[in-house]
Amino acid sequence: MTATLSLNEKGQWVLPKKVFQQAHLRPGSKVRISHVEEGVLLSPVEQSWEEELQAVIKATGYPSGPEPKNAAKRIKQIIQRVRRGA
């Protein structure tokens, strides 16, 4: 897919929704910009495991968190949601 972007007065780009979705980006996602022979290449930067863990802990409602008997199941569900960007 190819898209045309415009820089706003602050020098910021807004990605078209379709590009945003196809690249599996979400607000706060990091994107690497590289200068290549053909021009500029944007590529998503994977979330570090530390960032993913922080997002999981935050989503559990820590410090109150889930009930101990459901904790493993709840954490697996949250990890899946975080990876999807939900």
Buried (B, 14 or more C-beta within 10 A) or exposed (E): EEEEEEEEEEEEEEBEEEBBEEBEBEEEBEEEEEEEEEEEEBEEEEBEEEEBBBBBBEBBEEEEEBEEEEEEEBBEBBBEEBEEEE
